[in-house]
């Protein structure tokens, strides 16, 4: 399960990189509970670019017939 969508992550990173506050300020501004989330997102963005904020594994969907067959 993904907690934050890529657009939200990008907004968080851009806010930090624009100098609008430190990690704690951005955390509280965007209501992010984990204190290291912003730091990790900024580091990933600086290292790998905007694509690092996107989901890596596509979400799988299964049909009802497949689910019933599994049980």
DSSP file (Angstrom, degrees, kcal/mol; ACC not computed):
  #  RESIDUE AA STRUCTURE BP1 BP2  ACC     N-H-->O    O-->H-N    N-H-->O    O-->H-N    TCO  KAPPA ALPHA  PHI   PSI    X-CA   Y-CA   Z-CA
    1    1 A X              0   0    0      0, 0.0     2,-0.5     0, 0.0     0, 0.0   0.000 360.0 360.0 360.0 133.8    0.0    0.0    0.0
    2    2 A X        -     0   0    0      1,-0.1     3,-0.1    53,-0.0    53,-0.0  -0.827 360.0-166.9 -98.1 128.9    1.3    3.4   -0.9
    3    3 A X  S    S+     0   0    0     -2,-0.5     2,-0.4     1,-0.2    -1,-0.1   0.866  73.4  32.9 -84.0 -36.8    0.7    6.1    1.6
    4    4 A X  S    S-     0   0    0      4,-0.0    -1,-0.2     3,-0.0     2,-0.1  -0.966  77.3-130.8-125.1 135.8    1.6    9.2   -0.5
    5    5 A X     >  -     0   0    0     -2,-0.4     4,-2.2     1,-0.1     3,-0.4  -0.427  32.0-106.2 -79.9 160.8    1.0    9.7   -4.2
    6    6 A X  H  > S+     0   0    0      1,-0.2     4,-2.4     2,-0.2     5,-0.2   0.831 118.4  54.3 -58.4 -36.0    3.9   11.0   -6.4
    7    7 A X  H  > S+     0   0    0      2,-0.2     4,-2.0     1,-0.2    -1,-0.2   0.896 109.7  48.0 -65.7 -39.0    2.4   14.4   -6.8
    8    8 A X  H  > S+     0   0    0     -3,-0.4     4,-2.1     2,-0.2    -2,-0.2   0.920 111.7  49.7 -65.7 -45.0    2.2   14.8   -3.0
    9    9 A X  H  X S+     0   0    0     -4,-2.2     4,-2.6     1,-0.2    -2,-0.2   0.900 109.8  51.4 -60.7 -41.2    5.8   13.6   -2.6
   10   10 A X  H  X S+     0   0    0     -4,-2.4     4,-2.9     1,-0.2     5,-0.2   0.894 108.3  51.4 -64.3 -39.8    7.0   16.1   -5.2
   11   11 A X  H  X S+     0   0    0     -4,-2.0     4,-2.0     2,-0.2    -1,-0.2   0.899 110.9  48.9 -63.3 -40.1    5.2   18.9   -3.5
   12   12 A X  H  X S+     0   0    0     -4,-2.1     4,-2.0     2,-0.2    -2,-0.2   0.940 113.7  45.7 -63.6 -48.0    6.9   18.0   -0.2
   13   13 A X  H  X S+     0   0    0     -4,-2.6     4,-2.9     1,-0.2     5,-0.2   0.918 112.7  49.9 -63.4 -44.9   10.3   17.8   -1.8
   14   14 A X  H  X S+     0   0    0     -4,-2.9     4,-2.0     1,-0.2    -1,-0.2   0.881 108.4  53.9 -63.2 -37.9    9.9   21.0   -3.7
   15   15 A X  H  <>S+     0   0    0     -4,-2.0     5,-1.9    -5,-0.2    -1,-0.2   0.927 112.7  43.4 -61.0 -44.8    8.8   22.8   -0.5
   16   16 A X  H ><5S+     0   0    0     -4,-2.0     3,-1.6     1,-0.2     5,-0.4   0.937 114.5  48.7 -66.4 -46.3   11.9   21.6    1.3
   17   17 A X  H 3<5S+     0   0    0     -4,-2.9    -1,-0.2     1,-0.3    -2,-0.2   0.757 103.4  61.5 -69.2 -24.0   14.2   22.4   -1.6
   18   18 A X  T 3<5S-     0   0    0     -4,-2.0    -1,-0.3    -5,-0.2    -2,-0.2   0.480 116.8-113.8 -78.6  -1.3   12.8   25.9   -2.0
   19   19 A X  T < 5S+     0   0    0     -3,-1.6    -3,-0.2     2,-0.2    -2,-0.1   0.764  72.3 139.2  78.3  25.6   13.9   26.6    1.5
   20   20 A X  S   <S-     0   0    0     -5,-1.9     2,-0.2     1,-0.2    -4,-0.1   0.347  74.9 -38.0 -85.1   8.1   10.5   27.0    3.0
   21   21 A X        -     0   0    0     -5,-0.4    -1,-0.2    -6,-0.2    -2,-0.2  -0.811  66.5 -82.5 154.3 168.3   11.5   25.1    6.1
   22   22 A X     >  -     0   0    0     -2,-0.2     4,-2.5    -3,-0.1     5,-0.2  -0.137  58.8 -81.7 -84.6-173.0   13.6   22.3    7.6
   23   23 A X  H  > S+     0   0    0      1,-0.2     4,-2.5     2,-0.2     5,-0.1   0.919 129.7  47.1 -59.6 -45.6   12.6   18.6    7.7
   24   24 A X  H  > S+     0   0    0      2,-0.2     4,-2.4     1,-0.2    -1,-0.2   0.897 111.9  50.1 -65.8 -40.6   10.5   19.1   10.9
   25   25 A X  H  > S+     0   0    0      2,-0.2     4,-2.3     1,-0.2    -1,-0.2   0.926 113.1  45.5 -64.3 -44.6    8.7   22.1    9.6
   26   26 A X  H  X S+     0   0    0     -4,-2.5     4,-2.2     2,-0.2    -2,-0.2   0.887 110.3  55.9 -66.7 -38.7    7.8   20.4    6.3
   27   27 A X  H  <>S+     0   0    0     -4,-2.5     5,-2.7    -5,-0.2     4,-0.4   0.951 112.9  40.3 -55.6 -51.0    6.7   17.3    8.2
   28   28 A X  H ><5S+     0   0    0     -4,-2.4     3,-0.6     3,-0.2    -2,-0.2   0.861 112.3  56.0 -70.7 -34.1    4.3   19.2   10.3
   29   29 A X  H 3<5S+     0   0    0     -4,-2.3    -1,-0.2     1,-0.2    -2,-0.2   0.881 117.1  35.1 -64.1 -38.1    3.1   21.4    7.3
   30   30 A X  T 3<5S-     0   0    0     -4,-2.2    -1,-0.2    -5,-0.1    -2,-0.2   0.311 111.0-119.0 -99.9   7.7    2.2   18.3    5.3
   31   31 A X  T < 5 +     0   0    0     -3,-0.6     2,-0.5    -4,-0.4    -3,-0.2   0.901  52.6 164.2  56.8  46.4    1.0   16.3    8.3
   32   32 A X      < -     0   0    0     -5,-2.7    -1,-0.2    -6,-0.2    -2,-0.1  -0.851  24.6-162.1 -96.2 125.5    3.6   13.5    7.8
   33   33 A X        +     0   0    0     -2,-0.5     2,-0.5     3,-0.0    -1,-0.1   0.865  67.6  76.8 -81.0 -37.2    3.9   11.4   10.9
   34   34 A X  S >  S-     0   0    0      1,-0.1     3,-1.1    -7,-0.1     4,-0.4  -0.641  70.9-148.5 -79.8 124.8    7.3    9.7   10.3
   35   35 A X  T 3  S+     0   0    0     -2,-0.5     4,-0.3     1,-0.2    -1,-0.1   0.677  93.5  49.2 -68.6 -18.0   10.1   12.1   11.1
   36   36 A X  T 3> S+     0   0    0      1,-0.1     4,-2.3     2,-0.1    -1,-0.2   0.484  84.2  90.3-100.5  -2.8   12.4   10.6    8.5
   37   37 A X  H <> S+     0   0    0     -3,-1.1     4,-2.5     1,-0.2     5,-0.2   0.922  88.9  45.5 -61.4 -47.4   10.0   10.5    5.5
   38   38 A X  H  > S+     0   0    0     -4,-0.4     4,-2.7     1,-0.2     5,-0.2   0.918 112.5  51.7 -64.2 -43.1   10.9   14.0    4.1
   39   39 A X  H  > S+     0   0    0     -4,-0.3     4,-2.3     1,-0.2    -1,-0.2   0.920 112.2  46.1 -59.8 -44.3   14.6   13.3    4.5
   40   40 A X  H  X S+     0   0    0     -4,-2.3     4,-2.6     2,-0.2    -2,-0.2   0.911 112.9  49.3 -65.2 -43.4   14.4   10.1    2.6
   41   41 A X  H  X S+     0   0    0     -4,-2.5     4,-2.3    -5,-0.2    -2,-0.2   0.903 112.3  47.8 -64.3 -40.7   12.2   11.6   -0.1
   42   42 A X  H  X S+     0   0    0     -4,-2.7     4,-2.5     2,-0.2    -1,-0.2   0.916 112.3  49.4 -65.9 -42.7   14.6   14.5   -0.6
   43   43 A X  H  X S+     0   0    0     -4,-2.3     4,-2.0    -5,-0.2    -2,-0.2   0.924 112.7  47.1 -63.0 -44.6   17.6   12.2   -0.7
   44   44 A X  H  X>S+     0   0    0     -4,-2.6     4,-3.2     2,-0.2     5,-0.6   0.905 112.2  50.5 -62.8 -41.4   16.0    9.9   -3.3
   45   45 A X  H  X5S+     0   0    0     -4,-2.3     4,-1.7     1,-0.2    -2,-0.2   0.913 111.9  46.7 -63.5 -43.4   14.9   12.9   -5.4
   46   46 A X  H  <5S+     0   0    0     -4,-2.5    -1,-0.2     2,-0.2    -2,-0.2   0.845 120.3  39.4 -68.1 -33.4   18.4   14.4   -5.4
   47   47 A X  H  <5S+     0   0    0     -4,-2.0    -2,-0.2    -5,-0.2    -3,-0.2   0.918 134.5  14.3 -82.3 -46.4   20.0   11.0   -6.2
   48   48 A X  H  <5S-     0   0    0     -4,-3.2     3,-0.4     1,-0.3    -3,-0.2   0.485  98.1-129.6-115.2  -5.6   17.6    9.6   -8.8
   49   49 A X    ><< -     0   0    0     -4,-1.7     3,-1.5    -5,-0.6    -1,-0.3  -0.353  54.5 -35.0  87.5-169.0   15.3   12.5   -9.8
   50   50 A X  G >  S+     0   0    0      1,-0.3     3,-1.6     2,-0.2     4,-0.2   0.768 126.7  68.3 -65.0 -27.8   11.6   12.7  -10.0
   51   51 A X  G >  S+     0   0    0     -3,-0.4     3,-1.1     1,-0.3    -1,-0.3   0.717  86.4  70.2 -66.1 -19.1   11.1    9.1  -11.1
   52   52 A X  G <  S+     0   0    0     -3,-1.5    -1,-0.3     1,-0.2    -2,-0.2   0.675  91.7  59.4 -71.9 -15.3   12.2    8.0   -7.6
   53   53 A X  G <  S+     0   0    0     -3,-1.6    -1,-0.2    -4,-0.2    -2,-0.2   0.528  90.3  90.7 -89.6  -6.3    9.0    9.4   -6.1
   54   54 A X  S <  S-     0   0    0     -3,-1.1     2,-0.2    -4,-0.2   -49,-0.0  -0.506  91.0 -91.0 -89.8 159.3    6.8    7.1   -8.3
   55   55 A X        -     0   0    0     -2,-0.2    -1,-0.1     1,-0.1     3,-0.1  -0.471  31.0-157.8 -69.2 134.2    5.6    3.7   -7.3
   56   56 A X  S    S+     0   0    0     -2,-0.2     2,-0.5     1,-0.2    -1,-0.1   0.878  76.1  47.7 -83.0 -40.4    8.0    1.0   -8.5
   57   57 A X  S    S-     0   0    0      3,-0.0    -1,-0.2     0, 0.0     3,-0.1  -0.904  86.8-125.5-108.6 122.2    5.7   -2.1   -8.6
   58   58 A X        -     0   0    0     -2,-0.5     2,-0.2     1,-0.1    -2,-0.0  -0.337  33.4-102.2 -65.4 146.9    2.3   -1.7  -10.3
   59   59 A X        -     0   0    0      1,-0.1     2,-0.3    -4,-0.0    -1,-0.1  -0.502  36.0-134.6 -70.8 132.6   -0.7   -2.6   -8.2
   60   60 A X        -     0   0    0     -2,-0.2     2,-0.4    -3,-0.1    -1,-0.1  -0.695  16.5-162.3 -90.2 139.5   -2.1   -6.0   -9.1
   61   61 A X        -     0   0    0     -2,-0.3     2,-0.4     0, 0.0     0, 0.0  -0.967   3.9-160.7-120.3 140.0   -5.8   -6.5   -9.5
   62   62 A X        -     0   0    0     -2,-0.4     2,-0.0     3,-0.0    -2,-0.0  -0.925  18.8-117.6-121.6 144.2   -7.4   -9.9   -9.5
   63   63 A X     >  -     0   0    0     -2,-0.4     4,-2.1     1,-0.1     5,-0.1  -0.309  26.5-114.6 -74.0 161.7  -10.8  -10.9  -10.8
   64   64 A X  H  > S+     0   0    0      1,-0.2     4,-2.6     2,-0.2     5,-0.2   0.888 117.4  55.8 -63.3 -38.9  -13.5  -12.3   -8.5
   65   65 A X  H  > S+     0   0    0      1,-0.2     4,-2.1     2,-0.2    -1,-0.2   0.909 107.4  48.4 -62.2 -41.8  -13.3  -15.6  -10.3
   66   66 A X  H  > S+     0   0    0      2,-0.2     4,-1.3     1,-0.2    -1,-0.2   0.919 111.5  50.1 -64.4 -42.5   -9.6  -15.9   -9.5
   67   67 A X  H  X S+     0   0    0     -4,-2.1     4,-0.9     1,-0.2     3,-0.2   0.906 111.1  48.4 -62.7 -42.1  -10.1  -14.9   -5.9
   68   68 A X  H  < S+     0   0    0     -4,-2.6     3,-0.4     1,-0.2    -1,-0.2   0.872 109.8  52.8 -66.3 -35.7  -12.9  -17.5   -5.5
   69   69 A X  H  < S+     0   0    0     -4,-2.1    -1,-0.2     1,-0.2    -2,-0.2   0.767 102.2  60.2 -68.9 -25.1  -10.6  -20.1   -7.1
   70   70 A X  H  <        0   0    0     -4,-1.3    -1,-0.2    -3,-0.2    -2,-0.2   0.771 360.0 360.0 -75.3 -25.8   -7.9  -19.3   -4.6
   71   71 A X     <        0   0    0     -4,-0.9    -1,-0.2    -3,-0.4    -2,-0.2   0.434 360.0 360.0-101.0 360.0  -10.0  -20.3   -1.6
